[in-house]
């Protein structure tokens, strides 16, 4: 019972961290111009990645390790499918920022100039991801209350 509560709490506490981080990454990308600006981008990106790791790992444990209602319940619930589909969309949208920011990190370490022309597009993508996280909250609360089963 305590383990179930702790995993649920950690899963939910990750929400403000992730939402704040992806929004901060968007804002940092919108104003990146100098080398010192990269630190803000990379910090927000690291927090976003950490939140994603916590969300996914605690979610998997909750859904498939017997802490909650069980995998058969979740895999047959429409809202769970919607929530996981939204997660897949976030992960697919994350491919470009992840690859680009990895390249930026390598360039900054080597002292090479970084082409920030794609930064506004990455910022927009981060805002879209933030919106999808909010939609996931609606799907999660519908799931928890048995709506649209």
C-alpha positions in Angstrom: 0.0 0.0 0.0 2.8 2.4 0.9 4.8 1.6 -2.3 1.7 2.1 -4.4 1.2 5.5 -2.7 4.8 6.5 -3.2 4.9 5.6 -6.9 1.6 7.4 -7.5 2.9 10.5 -5.7 6.2 10.5 -7.6 4.4 10.0 -10.8 2.2 13.0 -10.1 4.9 15.2 -8.7 6.8 14.8 -11.9 4.0 16.7 -13.7 5.0 20.2 -12.6 8.7 19.4 -13.2 8.1 18.2 -16.7 5.6 20.8 -17.7 7.8 23.6 -16.3 10.9 22.2 -17.9 9.5 21.9 -21.4 8.0 25.3 -21.1 11.3 26.7 -19.8 13.1 25.0 -22.8 10.7 26.7 -25.1 11.4 30.1 -23.6 15.1 29.5 -23.5 15.1 28.4 -27.2 13.1 31.5 -28.1 15.9 33.8 -26.9 19.0 31.8 -27.5 21.7 34.0 -29.1 25.0 33.7 -27.1 27.0 30.9 -25.5 25.7 31.7 -22.1 22.1 31.2 -23.3 22.9 27.6 -24.1 23.2 26.8 -20.4 19.5 27.7 -19.9 18.5 25.6 -22.9 20.5 22.6 -21.8 19.4 22.8 -18.1 15.7 23.0 -19.2 16.3 20.1 -21.6 18.0 18.0 -18.9 15.1 18.6 -16.6 12.6 17.7 -19.3 14.5 14.5 -20.0 14.7 13.6 -16.3 10.9 14.2 -15.9 10.2 12.0 -18.9 12.3 9.3 -17.4 10.5 9.5 -14.1 7.0 9.6 -15.8 7.7 6.7 -18.0 9.4 4.5 -15.4 6.9 5.2 -12.6 4.1 4.8 -15.0 5.3 1.4 -16.2 5.8 0.2 -12.7 2.3 1.4 -11.7 0.6 -0.1 -14.7 2.5 -3.3 -15.2 4.1 -4.3 -11.9 0.9 -5.0 -10.0 0.8 -1.7 -8.0 -2.4 -0.5 -9.5 -5.4 -2.1 -11.2 -3.3 -4.4 -13.5 -2.2 -4.4 -17.1 -5.3 -6.0 -18.4 -7.4 -3.2 -17.0 -5.2 -0.5 -18.5 -4.7 -2.1 -21.9 -8.5 -2.4 -22.4 -9.3 1.2 -21.3 -9.8 3.7 -24.1 -8.4 6.6 -22.0 -5.3 4.7 -21.3 -4.8 4.1 -25.0 -5.4 7.8 -25.6 -2.9 8.8 -22.9 -0.3 6.4 -24.3 -0.9 7.7 -27.8 -0.3 11.2 -26.6 2.9 10.0 -25.0 4.0 8.5 -28.3 3.3 11.8 -30.1 5.4 13.6 -27.5 8.2 11.1 -27.9 8.1 11.4 -31.7 8.1 15.2 -31.5 11.1 14.9 -29.2 13.4 13.3 -31.8 14.3 16.5 -33.6 15.0 18.6 -30.4 16.9 15.7 -28.8 19.2 15.2 -31.8 19.6 19.0 -32.4 20.4 19.8 -28.8 22.8 16.8 -28.6 24.7 18.3 -31.6 24.6 21.8 -30.0 26.1 20.3 -26.8 28.9 18.7 -28.8 29.6 21.9 -30.7 29.6 24.0 -27.5 32.1 21.6 -25.9 34.4 21.9 -28.9 34.0 25.7 -29.0 32.4 25.5 -32.5 29.7 28.0 -33.4 26.2 26.7 -33.2 23.6 27.5 -35.9 20.5 28.5 -33.9 18.3 29.1 -37.0 16.2 26.1 -36.0 15.7 27.4 -32.4 12.3 29.0 -33.0 11.0 25.8 -34.5 12.3 23.8 -31.6 10.6 26.3 -29.2 7.3 25.9 -31.0 7.7 22.1 -30.8 8.3 22.4 -27.0 5.1 24.5 -26.6 3.2 21.8 -28.6 4.6 19.2 -26.3 3.5 21.2 -23.2 0.0 21.3 -24.6 0.0 17.6 -25.2 1.1 17.1 -21.5 -2.0 19.0 -20.5 -4.1 16.8 -22.7 -2.5 13.8 -21.0 -3.7 15.1 -17.7 -7.2 15.2 -18.9 -6.9 11.7 -20.3 -5.4 10.5 -17.0 -8.2 12.0 -14.9 -10.8 10.5 -17.2 -9.1 7.1 -16.9 -9.0 7.4 -13.1 -12.7 8.1 -13.0 -13.8 5.5 -15.5 -15.0 7.9 -18.1 -15.2 6.8 -21.7 -14.4 3.2 -20.8 
